[in-house]
Amino acid sequence: MGAVLRVEDKYTGEVVQELPLDDRETLRARIEEAWKWRNHVRRLSLEERRDLIRRVGEAVAGQKTAFEELLISQAGQPRKFAAWEVERTVMQGRAFGALLELVAPREIPARAGRNLLVREPYGVVGVITPRNTPLVVPFYTLFSCLGAGNACVQKPSNLTPGPTVLLVELARKAGWPPGAIQYSTCPGEEAAAEFVENPRVQAFIAYSSSPVGKHNLIKMGRHLERTSALAEYGLPVIGGSMTKYVPELAGNDPFVVLEGADLDLAVTAAVQGGFANAGQLCISAKRLLVHRPVADEFKEALIAALGRLKVGDPRDPETDIGPLGRRTTLEIALRHVARARDQGGVVLCGGRAEEPFFYPTLIEFPKERILGRRDEDKPTLWVEESFAPVRSLVVFDTVEEAVWLANDGHYALGAALFGPEEVALAMAREIDAGRIIINESPLYGDIYLPVGGVRDSGLYGATDKITEVTYVKRIHIG
């Protein structure tokens, strides 16, 4: 028997699933199989693809309980959050068909004759998905690839592979060409290297931390440099062509509360948007910026609301904060809190851990510790993403300060704004981010809205992934 991947329950530590552990050679064979089947997907009409996606969405709805249990045990999600992720996935399945119109051929103006623009699939897309949302992201990426006419090789986190494995099984049973849908348990770094170097993979989508996302770019550069050197000396080159790379990376999103905001709404959104899934979401609100005229009232209400959150067994339907996905995440959060105290921060609530749990934590910093300072002189919690229920809070005095603080940092994934719509809309145009939410939870999800960030959060801003896994071909008819 070969190597085995043993997946543990995040709360009990018990082994809940065993799967064969792929090595790189096995992943390569799966890519080759997907390559052989790619044209079976490409030949399906848009209507056929639309119907197949809908069928899988309904199959997920029929397996709601099974998916929830996988999310609870493998991702440590509280039952209420697991139910939310499954429901959001089902909604995707029912509405996804509309996105296929984005890849439909269209006619554009022509000086003479006719001009057509068509979107063609790359062929095989490699995808690495995250541990924190191991159903909704695999669903979105898988059917962006298949909907556009590609074959797809999914590489889920080896901490949470179960939802992807079940999703692939349901997709094959629904009638998709079976060989065109692959998954692999190859370790992440090895899988990324194979996706970068394998000439059969023409596009690569990766959900990861920003350092890992940058490291993938380094891998691509080194591979191209190596193969270019071979060609320069007249040596045979296998592979070496450029791969489309779509990174979805970390966030350190601001959450701005302006004078005139509905504070009850803002507090509710801050709790959900900042602390759901124990804060383990790239789109979580992580830096709370509050206008001084409403700061005391907002802080008091938020601290009270955080105190009411229940921390514990994710299977308990009353639990709000479940276990963290990794011990290292807990250790980093403890370091953030310790450094915050040394860097002028005041712990308003929380600040403690009982493995595998971290209690909801809010730390206030004076704006003077941030404005006009170099990154190395700012609080670590402000500069780095916290992938735990640990959040910073800063009180500002002017809208201009709020915009400056919101844009302060290397990340630019999203932002949430609460206050008068006219003021918030004006701020939204000045904030660097791929997504802005106004007077709504940062977790607001909508299949019709593109996703993504810039700076250290991504390369392209908000994009529809179904278009990212196609290239544009122009056709002129005389």
C-alpha positions as CSV (number, residue, x, y, z in Angstrom):
1,M,0.0,0.0,0.0
2,G,1.3,3.5,-0.9
3,A,1.4,6.6,1.3
4,V,-1.8,7.6,2.9
5,L,-3.3,11.0,3.7
6,R,-5.0,10.9,7.1
7,V,-7.4,13.8,7.6
8,E,-8.1,14.8,11.2
9,D,-11.1,16.3,12.9
10,K,-10.2,19.8,13.9
11,Y,-11.9,19.5,17.3
12,T,-11.4,15.9,18.4
13,G,-8.1,15.1,16.6
14,E,-9.6,11.8,15.4
15,V,-8.8,10.6,11.9
16,V,-12.0,11.1,9.9
17,Q,-10.9,10.3,6.3
18,E,-8.1,8.4,4.6
19,L,-7.1,8.9,1.0
20,P,-4.2,7.8,-1.1
21,L,-1.5,10.5,-0.9
22,D,-0.4,11.4,-4.4
23,D,3.2,12.1,-5.3
24,R,4.1,14.4,-8.2
25,E,4.2,11.5,-10.7
26,T,0.6,10.6,-9.8
27,L,-0.5,14.2,-10.2
28,R,1.3,14.2,-13.6
29,A,-0.8,11.2,-14.7
30,R,-4.0,13.0,-13.6
31,I,-3.0,16.0,-15.7
32,E,-2.4,13.8,-18.7
33,E,-5.8,12.2,-18.2
34,A,-7.5,15.6,-18.1
35,W,-5.6,16.6,-21.2
36,K,-7.0,13.5,-23.1
37,W,-10.5,14.5,-22.1
38,R,-10.3,18.2,-22.6
39,N,-12.0,18.3,-26.0
40,H,-15.0,16.3,-24.6
41,V,-15.8,19.4,-22.5
42,R,-15.0,21.9,-25.2
43,R,-17.4,20.2,-27.6
44,L,-20.3,20.6,-25.2
45,S,-22.6,23.5,-26.0
46,L,-23.1,26.3,-23.6
47,E,-26.6,25.1,-22.9
48,E,-25.3,21.6,-22.1
49,R,-22.7,23.0,-19.8
50,R,-25.3,25.2,-18.1
51,D,-27.6,22.2,-17.5
52,L,-24.8,20.1,-16.1
53,I,-23.8,22.8,-13.6
54,R,-27.4,23.1,-12.5
55,R,-27.6,19.4,-12.0
56,V,-24.5,19.4,-9.7
57,G,-25.9,22.3,-7.8
58,E,-29.0,20.3,-7.0
59,A,-26.9,17.3,-6.2
60,V,-25.0,19.4,-3.6
61,A,-28.4,20.4,-2.2
62,G,-29.3,16.8,-1.9
63,Q,-26.1,16.1,0.0
64,K,-26.4,19.1,2.3
65,T,-26.0,17.1,5.5
66,A,-22.9,15.2,4.2
67,F,-21.2,18.4,3.1
68,E,-22.0,20.1,6.4
69,E,-20.5,17.3,8.4
70,L,-17.3,17.4,6.2
71,L,-17.0,21.1,6.7
72,I,-17.5,20.8,10.5
73,S,-15.1,18.0,11.0
74,Q,-12.3,18.8,8.5
75,A,-12.5,22.6,8.5
76,G,-13.7,23.1,12.1
77,Q,-16.5,25.3,10.9
78,P,-19.3,25.9,13.4
79,R,-22.5,24.2,12.2
80,K,-24.2,27.5,11.4
81,F,-21.3,28.6,9.2
82,A,-21.1,25.2,7.5
83,A,-24.8,25.5,6.7
84,W,-24.1,29.0,5.2
85,E,-21.3,27.7,3.0
86,V,-23.4,24.9,1.7
87,E,-26.4,27.2,1.0
88,R,-24.1,29.7,-0.8
89,T,-22.8,26.9,-3.0
90,V,-26.3,25.7,-3.9
91,M,-27.2,29.3,-4.8
92,Q,-24.1,29.4,-7.0
93,G,-25.2,26.2,-8.8
94,R,-28.7,27.6,-9.5
95,A,-27.4,31.0,-10.8
96,F,-24.1,30.0,-12.4
97,G,-25.6,29.5,-15.8
98,A,-25.8,33.3,-16.3
99,L,-22.0,33.5,-16.2
100,L,-21.7,31.3,-19.3
101,E,-23.0,34.3,-21.3
102,L,-19.6,35.9,-20.6
103,V,-17.9,33.4,-22.8
104,A,-20.5,33.3,-25.6
105,P,-19.3,34.5,-29.0
106,R,-20.3,38.1,-29.9
107,E,-20.2,40.3,-32.9
108,I,-18.4,43.6,-32.7
109,P,-18.3,46.6,-35.1
110,A,-16.3,46.1,-38.3
111,R,-14.9,48.6,-40.9
112,A,-15.9,46.1,-43.5
113,G,-17.5,42.6,-43.4
114,R,-18.0,41.1,-40.0
115,N,-16.0,40.8,-36.8
116,L,-16.5,38.1,-34.2
117,L,-14.9,37.8,-30.8
118,V,-14.9,34.3,-29.4
119,R,-13.5,33.0,-26.1
120,E,-11.7,29.7,-26.3
121,P,-10.7,27.5,-23.4
122,Y,-7.0,27.1,-22.5
123,G,-7.4,23.3,-22.3
124,V,-6.4,22.1,-18.8
125,V,-6.5,24.3,-15.7
126,G,-4.8,23.5,-12.5
127,V,-6.5,24.8,-9.4
128,I,-5.2,25.0,-5.8
129,T,-8.0,25.8,-3.3
130,P,-7.9,26.8,0.4
131,R,-8.6,25.0,3.6
132,N,-11.0,27.6,5.1
133,T,-13.8,27.5,2.5
134,P,-13.3,24.0,1.0
135,L,-16.7,23.8,-0.8
136,V,-17.8,27.1,-2.2
137,V,-14.4,28.0,-3.7
138,P,-13.8,24.5,-5.3
139,F,-17.3,24.7,-6.7
140,Y,-16.8,28.2,-8.1
141,T,-13.4,27.4,-9.7
142,L,-14.4,23.9,-11.0
143,F,-17.4,25.2,-12.8
144,S,-15.7,28.4,-14.0
145,C,-13.2,26.0,-15.7
146,L,-15.7,23.5,-17.0
147,G,-18.3,26.2,-17.9
148,A,-15.7,27.8,-20.1
149,G,-14.9,24.5,-21.8
150,N,-11.7,23.4,-20.0
151,A,-10.7,20.2,-18.2
152,C,-9.8,20.8,-14.6
153,V,-7.4,19.3,-12.0
154,Q,-8.4,20.4,-8.5
155,K,-5.9,20.3,-5.7
156,P,-7.7,20.9,-2.4
157,S,-5.9,21.6,0.9
158,N,-4.8,18.3,2.4
159,L,-6.3,19.5,5.7
160,T,-9.8,19.6,4.1
161,P,-10.0,17.4,1.0
162,G,-13.3,15.8,1.7
163,P,-15.7,18.4,0.2
164,T,-13.7,18.5,-3.1
165,V,-13.6,14.7,-3.3
166,L,-17.4,14.5,-2.9
167,L,-18.0,17.4,-5.3
168,V,-15.9,15.7,-8.0
169,E,-17.9,12.5,-7.5
170,L,-21.2,14.3,-7.9
171,A,-20.0,16.2,-11.0
172,R,-19.0,12.9,-12.7
173,K,-22.3,11.3,-11.8
174,A,-24.2,14.3,-13.1
175,G,-22.8,13.6,-16.6
176,W,-19.7,15.7,-17.0
177,P,-17.0,13.9,-19.0
178,P,-15.4,11.9,-16.1
179,G,-11.8,12.1,-17.1
180,A,-11.9,15.9,-17.5
181,I,-12.5,16.4,-13.8
182,Q,-9.6,15.3,-11.6
183,Y,-8.5,16.0,-8.0
184,S,-5.2,15.4,-6.4
185,T,-3.8,15.0,-2.8
186,C,-0.3,15.9,-3.9
187,P,1.3,18.2,-1.3
188,G,0.8,21.9,-2.1
189,E,4.3,23.0,-3.0
190,E,4.9,20.0,-5.2
191,A,1.5,20.4,-6.9
192,A,2.2,24.1,-7.6
193,A,5.6,23.2,-9.1
194,E,3.9,20.6,-11.4
195,F,1.2,23.0,-12.4
196,V,3.8,25.6,-13.3
197,E,6.2,23.3,-15.2
198,N,3.8,20.8,-16.9
199,P,3.2,21.8,-20.5
200,R,-0.3,20.3,-20.4
201,V,-1.4,22.9,-17.9
202,Q,-2.2,26.1,-19.7
203,A,-3.7,28.0,-16.8
204,F,-3.2,27.9,-13.0
205,I,-5.5,29.4,-10.4
206,A,-4.1,29.5,-6.8
207,Y,-5.8,30.5,-3.6
208,S,-3.1,31.0,-1.0
209,S,-1.3,33.4,1.3
210,S,0.5,36.3,-0.5
211,P,4.0,34.9,0.2
212,V,3.0,31.6,-1.3
213,G,1.4,33.4,-4.3
214,K,4.6,35.3,-4.9
215,H,6.7,32.1,-4.6
216,N,4.6,30.6,-7.4
217,L,5.6,33.5,-9.6
218,I,9.2,32.8,-8.6
219,K,8.8,29.2,-9.6
220,M,7.4,30.3,-13.0
221,G,10.3,32.6,-13.6
222,R,12.9,30.1,-12.7
223,H,11.3,27.5,-14.9
224,L,11.1,29.8,-17.9
225,E,14.7,31.0,-17.3
226,R,15.9,27.4,-17.2
227,T,14.1,26.3,-20.4
228,S,15.1,29.5,-22.2
229,A,18.7,28.8,-21.4
230,L,18.3,25.3,-22.9
231,A,16.9,26.7,-26.1
232,E,19.6,29.3,-26.3
233,Y,22.2,26.5,-26.4
234,G,20.2,24.6,-29.0
235,L,19.2,21.9,-26.6
236,P,15.7,20.2,-26.8
237,V,13.1,21.9,-24.6
238,I,10.1,20.0,-23.3
239,G,7.6,22.5,-22.0
240,G,8.7,26.0,-21.1
241,S,5.7,27.9,-22.5
242,M,4.2,30.6,-20.3
243,T,1.2,29.6,-18.1
244,K,-1.7,31.9,-17.4
245,Y,-1.5,32.5,-13.6
246,V,-4.5,33.7,-11.6
247,P,-3.5,34.2,-7.9
248,E,-6.2,34.8,-5.3
249,L,-4.3,36.0,-2.2
250,A,-4.6,37.4,1.3
251,G,-6.5,40.4,2.5
252,N,-6.2,42.9,5.4
253,D,-9.5,44.6,4.7
254,P,-10.6,47.9,6.3
255,F,-14.1,48.2,7.8
256,V,-15.0,51.9,8.0
257,V,-17.7,53.3,10.3
258,L,-18.6,56.9,9.5
259,E,-20.6,59.4,11.4
260,G,-24.3,58.9,10.4
261,A,-23.9,55.2,10.0
262,D,-26.6,52.8,11.3
263,L,-24.5,51.6,14.3
264,D,-26.7,48.5,14.9
265,L,-26.2,47.4,11.3
266,A,-22.5,48.2,11.5
267,V,-21.9,46.2,14.8
268,T,-23.8,43.2,13.4
269,A,-21.7,43.3,10.2
270,A,-18.5,43.8,12.1
271,V,-19.2,40.6,14.2
272,Q,-20.2,38.5,11.2
273,G,-17.8,40.0,8.8
274,G,-14.8,40.1,11.1
275,F,-15.2,36.9,13.3
276,A,-17.3,34.3,11.3
277,N,-15.4,31.1,10.8
278,A,-13.0,32.2,13.6
279,G,-11.8,35.0,11.4
280,Q,-10.3,32.6,8.9
281,L,-11.5,34.3,5.7
282,C,-9.5,36.4,3.3
283,I,-12.5,38.7,2.9
284,S,-12.9,39.2,6.7
285,A,-13.0,42.7,8.0
286,K,-9.6,42.9,9.8
287,R,-8.9,46.6,10.4
288,L,-11.8,48.5,12.0
289,L,-11.7,52.3,11.3
290,V,-14.2,54.3,13.3
291,H,-15.2,58.0,13.1
292,R,-14.5,59.7,16.5
293,P,-18.1,61.1,16.9
294,V,-19.5,57.5,17.0
295,A,-16.4,55.7,18.3
296,D,-17.4,55.2,21.9
297,E,-20.9,54.0,21.1
298,F,-19.7,51.7,18.4
299,K,-16.9,50.2,20.6
300,E,-19.2,49.6,23.6
301,A,-21.8,47.8,21.4
302,L,-19.2,45.8,19.6
303,I,-17.4,44.6,22.7
304,A,-20.8,43.6,24.2
305,A,-21.7,41.6,21.0
306,L,-18.3,39.9,20.9
307,G,-18.8,38.9,24.6
308,R,-22.0,37.1,23.6
309,L,-20.3,34.8,21.0
310,K,-20.0,31.2,22.0
311,V,-16.6,29.5,21.6
312,G,-16.5,25.7,21.5
313,D,-17.5,22.5,19.8
314,P,-18.3,23.2,16.2
315,R,-21.0,20.5,16.2
316,D,-23.0,22.5,18.8
317,P,-25.6,24.5,16.8
318,E,-25.1,27.4,19.2
319,T,-21.4,27.7,18.6
320,D,-20.2,30.9,16.9
321,I,-16.4,30.4,17.1
322,G,-14.9,27.0,16.4
323,P,-11.3,25.7,16.4
324,L,-8.6,27.2,14.3
325,G,-7.5,25.2,11.4
326,R,-3.8,25.0,12.3
327,R,-1.8,25.2,15.5
328,T,0.6,27.6,13.7
329,T,-2.3,30.0,13.2
330,L,-3.0,30.0,16.9
331,E,0.7,30.7,17.7
332,I,0.8,33.6,15.2
333,A,-2.3,35.1,16.7
334,L,-0.7,34.9,20.2
335,R,2.4,36.6,18.9
336,H,0.2,39.4,17.3
337,V,-1.5,40.0,20.6
338,A,1.8,40.1,22.6
339,R,3.4,42.4,20.1
340,A,0.3,44.6,20.0
341,R,0.6,45.2,23.8
342,D,4.3,46.2,23.3
343,Q,3.4,48.5,20.3
344,G,0.9,50.7,22.1
345,G,-2.2,48.6,21.6
346,V,-5.0,48.3,24.2
347,V,-6.8,44.9,24.4
348,L,-10.5,45.8,24.6
349,C,-11.6,42.2,24.8
350,G,-10.3,38.7,24.4
351,G,-6.6,38.2,23.9
352,R,-6.4,34.6,25.1
353,A,-6.4,31.1,23.7
354,E,-7.4,27.6,24.8
355,E,-6.1,25.3,22.1
356,P,-7.6,24.8,19.6
357,F,-9.7,27.9,20.2
358,F,-8.8,31.6,20.1
359,Y,-11.3,34.0,21.8
360,P,-12.6,37.0,19.9
361,T,-10.1,39.7,20.3
362,L,-10.3,43.5,19.6
363,I,-7.2,45.7,20.0
364,E,-7.3,49.5,19.7
365,F,-4.3,51.5,18.5
366,P,-3.9,55.2,18.5
367,K,-3.8,56.6,15.0
368,E,-0.5,58.3,15.8
369,R,1.1,54.8,15.8
370,I,0.2,54.5,12.1
371,L,-0.1,57.8,10.3
372,G,3.1,58.9,8.8
373,R,5.2,55.9,10.0
374,R,7.2,53.4,8.1
375,D,5.8,49.8,8.0
376,E,8.5,48.5,10.4
377,D,7.4,51.1,13.0
378,K,3.7,50.3,12.8
379,P,1.9,47.6,14.9
380,T,2.4,44.1,13.4
381,L,-1.3,43.4,13.7
382,W,-1.9,46.4,11.4
383,V,0.6,45.5,8.8
384,E,0.1,41.7,8.7
385,E,-3.1,39.7,8.0
386,S,-4.5,37.9,11.0
387,F,-6.1,34.7,10.0
388,A,-7.7,34.3,13.4
389,P,-10.4,36.2,15.4
390,V,-8.0,39.0,16.2
391,R,-8.9,42.5,14.9
392,S,-7.4,46.0,15.2
393,L,-9.4,49.2,15.7
394,V,-8.3,52.8,15.1
395,V,-10.3,56.0,15.6
396,F,-10.0,58.6,12.9
397,D,-11.1,62.3,12.8
398,T,-11.6,63.1,9.1
399,V,-12.8,61.2,6.0
400,E,-9.4,62.0,4.4
401,E,-7.7,60.2,7.3
402,A,-10.1,57.2,6.9
403,V,-9.1,56.9,3.2
404,W,-5.4,57.1,4.0
405,L,-5.7,54.5,6.7
406,A,-7.8,52.2,4.5
407,N,-5.2,52.4,1.7
408,D,-2.3,52.0,4.2
409,G,-0.7,48.6,3.5
410,H,0.4,46.1,0.9
411,Y,-3.0,44.3,0.6
412,A,-5.9,45.6,-1.5
413,L,-8.6,42.9,-1.6
414,G,-11.7,44.6,-0.3
415,A,-13.2,47.1,2.1
416,A,-16.6,47.7,3.9
417,L,-18.0,51.1,4.4
418,F,-20.9,52.1,6.7
419,G,-22.5,55.6,6.6
420,P,-24.3,58.0,4.3
421,E,-24.3,56.6,0.8
422,E,-23.0,59.7,-0.9
423,V,-20.0,59.9,1.4
424,A,-19.4,56.2,1.2
425,L,-19.6,56.1,-2.6
426,A,-17.1,58.9,-2.9
427,M,-14.7,57.1,-0.5
428,A,-15.2,53.8,-2.5
429,R,-13.7,55.4,-5.6
430,E,-10.6,56.5,-3.6
431,I,-9.9,53.2,-1.8
432,D,-7.6,50.8,-3.5
433,A,-9.4,47.4,-3.6
434,G,-11.0,44.9,-5.9
435,R,-14.3,44.9,-4.0
436,I,-16.2,47.5,-1.9
437,I,-19.2,46.7,0.2
438,I,-21.4,49.6,1.4
439,N,-23.8,49.2,4.3
440,E,-23.8,45.4,4.0
441,S,-21.8,42.6,5.6
442,P,-18.3,42.0,4.2
443,L,-19.4,38.4,3.6
444,Y,-22.0,39.5,1.1
445,G,-21.8,37.0,-1.8
446,D,-23.2,37.3,-5.3
447,I,-22.4,35.0,-8.2
448,Y,-22.9,38.0,-10.5
449,L,-20.1,40.0,-9.0
450,P,-16.5,39.3,-10.1
451,V,-13.9,38.7,-7.3
452,G,-10.3,39.5,-6.7
453,G,-7.8,42.1,-5.5
454,V,-4.7,44.0,-6.4
455,R,-1.3,44.7,-4.9
456,D,-0.4,41.7,-2.6
457,S,-4.0,40.5,-2.9
458,G,-3.9,39.6,-6.6
459,L,-2.9,40.7,-10.1
460,Y,-6.1,41.5,-11.9
461,G,-8.6,43.1,-9.5
462,A,-12.2,41.9,-9.6
463,T,-12.6,39.4,-12.4
464,D,-14.9,36.6,-13.5
465,K,-12.9,33.5,-13.3
466,I,-14.8,32.0,-16.2
467,T,-13.2,34.7,-18.4
468,E,-9.8,34.2,-16.8
469,V,-9.6,30.6,-18.0
470,T,-10.3,31.6,-21.6
471,Y,-8.4,33.5,-24.2
472,V,-10.0,35.9,-26.7
473,K,-9.8,35.0,-30.4
474,R,-10.8,37.5,-33.1
475,I,-12.4,36.3,-36.4
476,H,-12.9,38.5,-39.4
477,I,-15.3,37.6,-42.2
478,G,-14.8,39.5,-45.4
